[in-house]
Amino acid sequence: MVDSAGSLNHSGLGILFMIMNRNQDAIFYLKNALRFDSTNLSAWGSLGNIYLNNNQFSDALSMYRSVLALDSTTRNASYSLSGMGQALIGLGNLEEAISAFERSVSIDSTNIYALAAWASALMRINDLENAERKLNQAVRLAPNLWVILYNFALLHLKKGNTDLALQSLENALKTGLRDFKTLSTDSEFAPLRALPEWKILMKKYFPDQVKD
């Protein structure tokens, strides 16, 4: 049965619940949307985003691949490839991740999230020169986006400049970074977490989550 109107109604509800961080409700309605119409790209992509944010990387990959099976050339495809790349980073498949980001940007050169994530993958294989190129390309498109500033912090850290790393991280916090869990667990930032300035910064932006 294909009921496009019913599918769109359910995916709309699912996306609304996703925005409200009610993920189980979101998944319920998004899956219902696909029962009405298995070609609903928004439903597949939104499910991928939920699974990616919950570190369910294999499930996220499956959702993004479903998008790409239906659409491999539009902006939807670019963003699905970007999500796929991030899931592949989570699974440790860095070469495949870099390939996904390259395909994503070839479809949409303004996909700043793909550029930032591509830089992140390159830094993980210590290709700092190319990582910096991707970040500079991204920052020209969106100079104050926290995800770009977050990755600049990592780049400065890998170059051994902790002062610039802390400055970029604070700029990321000022412009919207609110993921205390990731900041506390990302192994790439372990050297920064050992500094007293780190605790001061975390206390400033997450006063209810940092203990004295």
GIQUISUL-V862181 format. One record per pair of residues at least 4 apart in sequence whose C-alpha atoms are under 7 Angstrom apart, sorted by sequence separation. I is the first residue (numbers start at 1). J is the second residue. If there is no record, write none. Layout:
I&J / I&J
This chain:
3&7 / 4&8 / 5&9 / 6&10 / 7&11 / 8&12 / 9&13 / 10&14 / 11&15 / 12&16 / 13&17 / 14&18 / 15&19 / 16&20 / 17&21 / 18&22 / 22&26 / 23&27 / 24&28 / 25&29 / 26&30 / 27&31 / 28&32 / 29&33 / 30&34 / 31&35 / 32&36 / 33&37 / 34&38 / 40&44 / 41&45 / 42&46 / 43&47 / 44&48 / 45&49 / 46&50 / 47&51 / 48&52 / 49&53 / 50&54 / 51&55 / 52&56 / 56&60 / 57&61 / 58&62 / 59&63 / 60&64 / 61&65 / 62&66 / 63&67 / 64&68 / 65&69 / 66&70 / 67&71 / 68&72 / 73&77 / 74&78 / 75&79 / 76&80 / 77&81 / 78&82 / 79&83 / 80&84 / 81&85 / 82&86 / 83&87 / 84&88 / 85&89 / 86&90 / 87&91 / 88&92 / 89&93 / 93&97 / 94&98 / 95&99 / 96&100 / 97&101 / 98&102 / 99&103 / 100&104 / 101&105 / 102&106 / 103&107 / 104&108 / 105&109 / 111&115 / 112&116 / 113&117 / 114&118 / 115&119 / 116&120 / 117&121 / 118&122 / 119&123 / 120&124 / 121&125 / 122&126 / 123&127 / 127&131 / 128&132 / 129&133 / 130&134 / 131&135 / 132&136 / 133&137 / 134&138 / 135&139 / 136&140 / 137&141 / 138&142 / 139&143 / 145&149 / 146&150 / 147&151 / 148&152 / 149&153 / 150&154 / 151&155 / 152&156 / 153&157 / 154&158 / 155&159 / 156&160 / 157&161 / 161&165 / 162&166 / 163&167 / 164&168 / 165&169 / 166&170 / 167&171 / 168&172 / 169&173 / 170&174 / 171&175 / 172&176 / 173&177 / 179&183 / 180&184 / 181&185 / 182&186 / 189&193 / 190&194 / 196&200 / 197&201 / 198&202 / 199&203 / 200&204 / 201&205 / 202&206 / 203&207 / 206&210 / 17&22 / 18&23 / 51&56 / 52&57 / 72&77 / 88&93 / 89&94 / 122&127 / 123&128 / 156&161 / 157&162 / 172&177 / 173&178 / 193&198 / 17&23 / 34&40 / 51&57 / 71&77 / 88&94 / 105&111 / 122&128 / 156&162 / 192&198 / 203&210 / 17&25 / 18&26 / 51&59 / 52&60 / 88&96 / 89&97 / 123&131 / 156&164 / 157&165 / 202&210 / 17&26 / 34&43 / 51&60 / 68&77 / 88&97 / 105&114 / 122&131 / 139&148 / 156&165 / 33&43 / 67&77 / 104&114 / 14&25 / 15&26 / 49&60 / 86&97 / 120&131 / 153&164 / 154&165 / 14&26 / 48&60 / 85&97 / 119&131 / 153&165 / 14&27 / 30&43 / 48&61 / 67&80 / 85&98 / 101&114 / 119&132 / 135&148 / 153&166 / 14&29 / 48&63 / 85&100 / 119&134 / 153&168 / 13&29 / 14&30 / 47&63 / 48&64 / 64&80 / 84&100 / 85&101 / 119&135 / 152&168 / 153&169 / 30&47 / 101&118 / 11&29 / 45&63 / 82&100 / 116&134 / 150&168 / 10&29 / 11&30 / 44&63 / 45&64 / 81&100 / 82&101 / 115&134 / 116&135 / 149&168 / 150&169 / 10&30 / 27&47 / 44&64 / 64&84 / 81&101 / 98&118 / 115&135 / 149&169 / 10&32 / 11&33 / 44&66 / 45&67 / 82&104 / 116&138 / 149&171 / 150&172 / 10&33 / 44&67 / 61&84 / 81&104 / 98&121 / 115&138 / 149&172 / 8&33 / 79&104 / 147&172 / 7&33 / 41&67 / 61&87 / 78&104 / 112&138 / 146&172 / 7&34 / 60&87 / 78&105 / 94&121 / 146&173 / 7&36 / 78&107 / 146&175 / 6&36 / 7&37 / 57&87 / 78&108 / 145&175 / 146&176 / 15&46 / 39&70 / 86&117 / 116&147 / 120&151 / 144&175 / 146&177 / 4&36 / 11&43 / 75&107 / 82&114 / 89&121 / 116&148 / 3&36 / 4&37 / 57&90 / 74&107 / 75&108 / 2&36 / 3&37 / 57&91 / 73&107 / 1&36 / 2&37 / 45&80 / 52&87 / 116&151
